Amino acid sequence: MAFFTFPEDAHWNPRSEAVEFSVAIGGYEGTVRAPAEIFRRLLGGPATPEKCLEAYHLQRTRFERAVEAKLRRRELADDGNVELAGRDLRLVEAWAERDPD
């Protein structure tokens, strides 16, 4: 059984306007991008880089589960990395509500 690893390297990328962090499993290593739009919805308002990073750290497990689900479905961006969308986080929530264990 392969395990996902998420190094402690989350940072704000001003060019992509996203929180970026790494993921690795087996021989795959990639970058995950969580755009500011996700955080605007989570925060219910403006999403400064600082607020986005804070929200990411507060809900890190949720983001990691969304990444794991996308990788299991082999849903990679054209560049081989992972692009998260709001629906990815909502799917994780829906699964957790159905199977809380």
N, C-alpha and C positions, 0 to 999 in steps of 0.2 A: 504494500500500500504506500503510495507516494503522499508526501505531506507538503502542503503549501507553506511557504515562508514569506513573511512580510518584514523586511528590514526596517529599522527605525530611521527612515530617511525622507519622510514627508516634507515637502516644501512647496512654496507658491511659485509657479512659473508665470511671469508677467506676459510672455509672448503668447502663450496658449490661454491665459487667464483661467488657470486651473490649479487645483492641488494635485501634485504628482507624487507618487510613491511607487516603490518597487515590489515586484512579486516574483517568486521563483517556485518551480515545481519540476522535479526531475531535471532534464536538461534545458528546460525553458526558463529564461529570465526576461522579464519585460517591465515596462513602465505602465502604470495605471494613471489615467487622467480623469479627474472629477471636476468638470467645469463649474464656473461660478454660478451658473443658472441653477444647478442642483442646490447649492447653498442658499441662494436667494429664496427658494421655496422652503427649505428647512428652517431658515432664520425668519422668514416672513417679512423680509425687507432687504435693505442694502447688504451686499456681501463684500466687505473689505477683505483683503488678503489675510489679515490677522483673524477676523471673525471666521473665515472659511477654515483656516488651519485649526482654530479652536474647536469648531463644530466637527471637523474630521476626527480630532483626537477624542472628543466626547462620544462619538458614534463609530469609532474605529472598527469594532466588531461587525457592525452592520455593513460597512463598506467592504471589509474583507470577505464577508459571506457573499456579497453581490459579485465580487471579482471571482471567487471560487466557482460560483454558478455559471458565469460567463465563460470561464476557461473550460469547465466540464462540457459546455455546449459548443466549445471551439469557436466562440464568437470573438474574433480578433479584428482589430482595425486593419486597414490596408498596410500600415507600417509594422504589423505584427505585435502591436501593443494592445492595451485594453482601454476602451473609452466607456466610461460609465454614463448612464443617463438616469433621470429620475425614475423611470419605469423599472430599472434594475433594482433600485432600493425598495420600491413598492412591492416587487415580486418577492423579495426576501422577507418583507414584513408579512405578506400574505401567507407564505410558507410557514413562518414561525407561528402565526395564529392558528393554522391548521394542525401543526405538530409541534407543540411547545417544548418537547424533549429534544 
